[in-house]
Amino acid sequence: MSRFSRFGNDLYSGAKAYDIVGRRKFWYLLSAILVIVSLVGLFGRGLNFGIEFRGGSELRVTQVSSQEMTDYEPRASEIVAEYDGGSTTTVTQIGDDSIRVQTGELSSADVESARAEMAEEFGVDIEEVTSSLVGPSWGETVTQRAVIALLVFLALVTLVLTFYFHTWKMAVAALVALLHDVFFTIGVYALLGIEVSPASVIGFLTILGYSIYDTIVVFDKVRENTDHAFENGRQTFGEAANQAVNQTLVRSINTSVVALLPVAVILIVGLTLIGPGTLVDLSWALFIGIAVGTFSSIFIATPLLVHMRQGELFIRKHDMQVKKRRARRAARTGEPGAVTDEDSDADADLDALEGDDEDGTVADGQVGAGVGAAPAASPGAAAPTASSSPSGQAPTTQGRQLHPYAQRGPRNQPKRKPRGR
């Protein structure tokens, strides 16, 4: 645990960092693979809707002895097959002494006959075999309400994030990560054949809140770091955002582990001891959603935000100025390999950006100091020489006109009268 804490401190202080934003193409590819897997599950196998959505009859046999539980699934399926007319039948064990059979809608006479045969097959009284009929309209109502709740949630989240972060691009990046989590969770349900029940729908909606919460925490740190970078001019927008992701990486992992532990315990206990039910259906959705939500908030949301904003004029100009300062600093100190080709072209790119900025939307000096500073001379280059301009104008240095005070110097300053005179 101490090593993990030291690892988190190193990430927060900057002693150790991972280029998460710079490798965003890799994360995009990994996310695309997850989406393709989800599509294969959805369109290849399809969702396994529970009886609440497709409608049908349910039989429950209770107080079954452990000896009679042997090969319960084929025995129960054979009995129901005589009456269901080829409908899909699901047989599951609930707890230690109960069997649940879900099949297509049966008539009252068929239900009574099936109850009698089930009681005789498993050695219980007929009173221990209960039946219920579920219509598909109830599941349709739940689905419609869930879709409405999803649309309202997305609309409110978009408005809140846009006003909170003062840019709609952060809202879009958060929504993309959110939809990515829900879509992948539903795809895993289809691949594994997990039954979709009303509890599963509740779990899907719960994932939305967790995913957006984790993303907002990361975005808060991104905004803090990028604002600081705009003030001091030491980092580009992408570098400041990448530092924010590294600083919140351990926190996101810890939060996810703490959230996953109780969900995993409920899921394991439900699968081994309790059997299928509301707890298991809800736990499946939460476990998958929280795990993939941690991935998307770190590796999808922030890289996508940087990708969307790096083309803005203000950010492009800021990044060029940062690279320009680094090139000048490297030229002064003579650091070998410190000046890259990208940094060497920063002057020309910045001049082009300043030429395009004719509408005054980005004022000089808004991003930071040194906007109009001339590039430093490389080592060994000739020193600039002053030349006189015609018509008595101020002399220039390398073609740049100097201010009159700069050429006259302190000799032309007004003389002060001595005190006492």
Disulfide bonds with the S-S distance in Angstrom:
none
